[in-house]
Every structure is written in C-alpha cells, then in structure tokens.
Amino acid sequence: MNTQPKQRVGRYDLISPMMACRDEILDKFEKFLDSGQYILGQEVRLLEEELAAACGCAEAVGVASGSSALFLALAMAGVRPGDEVITTPYTFDATIEAIILLDAVPVLVDIKPTDLNIDPVKIEEAITEKTRCILPVHIFGAPADMHVIQDIADRHGLEVVADMAQAFGTLYDGKPCGAFGRMNTLSFYPTKNLPGIGDGGMVFCRDTEDAERIRKIRGHQAVRMNGHLYTGWNSRLDEVQAMVIRIRHARFQDEQRDRDEVARIYDSHIPQAHRLQTPNGGQGMKVTHHQYWVRAADRGGLRAKLDAAGIDTGVYYDPPMNHHELAEYCRMPGSLAEAERAGREVLALPIHAALPFDDAQRIGRLVGDFVSSESSTES
Ligand SMILES: Cc1ncc(COP(=O)(O)O)c(C=O)c1O
C-alpha cells in the first residue's frame, strides 16, 4: 500500500519497483554471467512460455522492441508493398512506421471520443480492394472493440494485428487482449506496465506457423511465404531483458492493484464525460491504465494548475499522426476530428504502482474541480 507522500509528483517511478526486486535481479544476473548463455537462453524461452499463457496465445516470440514486433507481425500477416493497413492516427509513431517500412500504406481513420480507440464504423467505410489488414492499438491500456473489428475483418477477408504495446494485462470480453486477432505486439520499453531495463518486445501468435517464421527471421534465417522470400535479420529479445521482465511479471498483479487503486481514486473525483468510458459499459473489460487521461477544453490551464501544485503531467499525440511528416505516405479518407480533439484536450496524469494514494486524492480533487468548473461555464 502506498502511503508516503513525496515533494514533486512525477508521472512515472521507474526506479522504486526495480529496487523492490534489486536483490533478485542481481542474484540472477550473477548466475547469468557465469552461464555464458548470453543470447536466446532459458530466460527468453521461459518468458515466451509464461507470457503466451498469460495472453491466452499459442505462442509468443521475444523480439528486439515493440517496433520490431509490429514490423515482423505485419510482414508475417502478409502485408506487402502497396497494400493498405487501416489504423488509428492517435498512436505512437512506431505504429505507422512499421507499415511504411513494408512499403504499405497506413490508412488513418478516426477514433471514438469515449476511449480514444479506433472507431469500427470508420474502419468499414475505409476498406478498399487494397486493404489487407486492420491494426487497432489498445491505447493507454484500454481495449479496442475486438469483436466488432474481427467481424469486419472476417466479412472482408482481412487480417487483424493489434498493437498492445501499452496493454499488457488488459482484458476484453473477459479474455486477455493478446488472445484476439491473428497476432498482437507488445513493448517492454521501461515506462510500460510490464517493463524491461532497456528495449524489448514480443509477438503473440495464434498460429504456430507465424511464430516459427518470426523465430527464423529474428535470427537471420530467410523465410518463404506465399511465394515471397523474406530476409532474416537480427531482432532477438535480449536475455538480460527477459530475465528482468520475468521478475517483474511475477509482481505484475500486485503492481496493477496499486495502479487500479490510483485510477479508482481519480475516477471518484473526475466526472465521467472527462475521462475514459470503456466499451459495453466496462463489462468483461479490464483497463490497465498505461496512462490515466483526462480531457479538458483548456488543457493548458489544467496543466499549468497541476504544475504549480508540483504535479507532472504528459501530453500525447498532439498533433496526431495525420500531421506527422510521414503523413505524406498515408491515406486519410475521412474526418479525423476526434483524434485532433484528443490531441488538443487529453492530459495524462501521474499513474504508477508507487504513487502515494494521498497524492492521488490531491491530484483527483484538483483535476475534478478544474474540469467541473469548465463544464459549468460551458452549460
Ligand atoms: C502504441 C505503441 N506502439 C509501439 C511502440 C513501440 O515500442 P518500442 O519502443 O518498444 O519499439 C510503442 C512504444 O512506445 C507504443 O506506445
């Protein structure tokens, strides 16, 4: 339980959770040094088994980063030059970079204001004969509408690859979000809920053949698929990262409980129109809150108020990917007004397992008062 209030409240605390397992990490590290098994040893293998089971998938393949995971998953889902991949503009650069690196075309469609995830209605409108794949992103740890998206994909003969970089532990309809679609990709970047102490990523595969191909490619073996020869490359997950991630995975549920409590405190202060509303009224959904976001028309004012109170906040995807310099490679068939509005209005509050609950109460009250007075001036 978190009780110690601090001076300035940071958005993340990357160090405390690592310090809590410092001795275990150092002990394992010494054994690792002695083992000489520095590349693709037992830690990567065990992590793959443990996370495949946790995500309800046949197999998981550890790779160099969440970005590599996206590239490999899209390639093995059959995305080829000139194909279109429908995705969201309200995401991190890596999502569209992976598509462009395959000489395919990101097709950006708008998001829903309630959960900031891709709007399935807009997906259906954007499908053409060139569409190969739908790439939802479970943004900030909230699940995209996977049943609806899969249904669209099935009706149009498309693949679904989901970017779950921010959503380890997230449930959709009672199942881990990694259990949906053909493949799912994860990042172990140190700010993520299940972090390493460096770069790392994973591809979750429903089909063991996809996993086999990705295992080959990550270790310099060429792969032939659908008549096309894919080159191998070095995209291996580092053994030291796997070792640390396994230790953190054993503590994941405890840490998540603390993040959940922080989110519950924020929810109790912030009116629902200004924060996440999960699909199906939250039934069967579990949000892991990689970010806890709040929406304010005067985001700058709210940010300044929190800053003056010693509270750090974050701004994401402002502007969204339709303004990125890579947008010239993208197709944008319709309005992206909700993504633009999210870019302007959304503010990420501190959330991590070591955040004192007293701080969360104080932040929640400040934010709740600010957005409530905004709503009353609007009406
Ligand atoms: C939505 C999303 N996709 C992909 C990535 C890329 O992951 P990595 O930094 O491990 O390459 C990130 C990381 O920040 C992300 O947030």
The ligand as an ORCA input file, in Angstrom:
! r2SCAN-3c Opt
* xyz 0 1
  C       1.450      2.211    -29.181
  C       2.903      1.879    -29.317
  N       3.311      1.104    -30.338
  C       4.589      0.770    -30.496
  C       5.558      1.193    -29.616
  C       6.993      0.853    -29.888
  O       7.601      0.118    -28.887
  P       9.190      0.164    -28.689
  O       9.541      1.486    -28.100
  O       9.462     -0.980    -27.776
  O       9.790     -0.035    -30.029
  C       5.201      1.981    -28.525
  C       6.217      2.441    -27.561
  O       6.215      3.478    -27.008
  C       3.840      2.336    -28.367
  O       3.427      3.100    -27.329
*
